[in-house]
Amino acid sequence: MVGSAFKKLAAENGMTVAKGVAYGSLRGFAVTLSEGSGYKQIVFTTKFTDPAGKGRLLDLINSTDLKKQYRVLNLNLAPNAVQVVFHDNPGTMKKIMAFLDWFIPLLQEHSATGVNICTECGCEITAGQWVLINGIAYHLHDSCAQKAEREVDAENTQRAEAGGSYLTGTIGALLGATLGAVVWGLVLYSGYVASIVGLVIGFLAEKGYDLLKGKQGKAKVLILILAIVFGVLLGTFAADAITLAEMMSSGELRGFELTDIPAFIFFMLLEEPEYRSVTLQNVGMGLLFAALGVFALLRNTGKAVADTKYTRL
């Protein structure tokens, strides 16, 4: 997505807006502008011809408080790109312009290649084209663009043909979520609900999925979501089971055995509206906190299993 401020910046620099991004030459560098909820992103597609120069630039970056001065949330130097993510709120564009005034001369001084250099082969472009790979625009030779497309196709095919099983992955995810449910139940029994516990369930579910050789395909995210929901439900009822076990042990519930707990909970859900209401509230709160805890994990997993997207611009 590209908002009005980035569209204005793109227009002022003769850049193009298409496919949800703005791309083109910005002060001599190949740049992609995009944004989302709460952030703006600038990506310079460039190579560093001098590793020592790249190192010196990294030292300068690390010695500067980018967050305070320019609202930079993250700056990542990849082999063929520099990704800069800004916190987006009123006044951010002024910070971005100040950042560009500071950063672009540093790129020029530390051997970063400009828009006229192909990031695939490192040679000057006389006849080239723009391509979009996972939302980032690259200026490449025609032949290099074709090579990149073949590599993307091969990578996607390899991922689709990779081994593993959704069945064994599901079993592993459920086993992992069950372990997480124990933690959830103990925390809930103690009177707390925390998003970190949702993250624990998600982490263990994914670990179980991978340990049992789950297929690294798009369905993995759905399986993990179902496993996390299962873990929250199981943990919620586990907290009630602990309470009932204590009541039986203390004599408050006479005539019941521990083996009666599942049936007792089921009966309460059917026959006791107050218990059913409280349980639904606990489940709803648990799912909310779990969602907050595992959002980043699921997003990263989704990116890891998604096909690489390649578009000629």
Protein Blocks (a to p, Z undefined) as FASTA:
>chain_A
ZZfklmmmmmmnopaceehiacddeehiacdddddehiacdddddddfblklmmmmmmmm
mmpcfklmnopabdcddfkbccddddddehklmmmmmmmmmmmmmmmmnopacfklcfkl
opacfbdcdddeehiacdddfklmmmmmmmmmmmmmmmmmpgcdfklmmmmmmmmmmmmm
mmmmmmmmnopacfklmmmmmmmmmmmmmmnopacbfklmmmmmmmmmmmmmmmmmmmmm
mmmmmmmmnopaghiafklmmmmmmmmmmmmmklmmmmmmmmmmmmmmmmmmmmmmmmmm
mmmmpccddddZZ
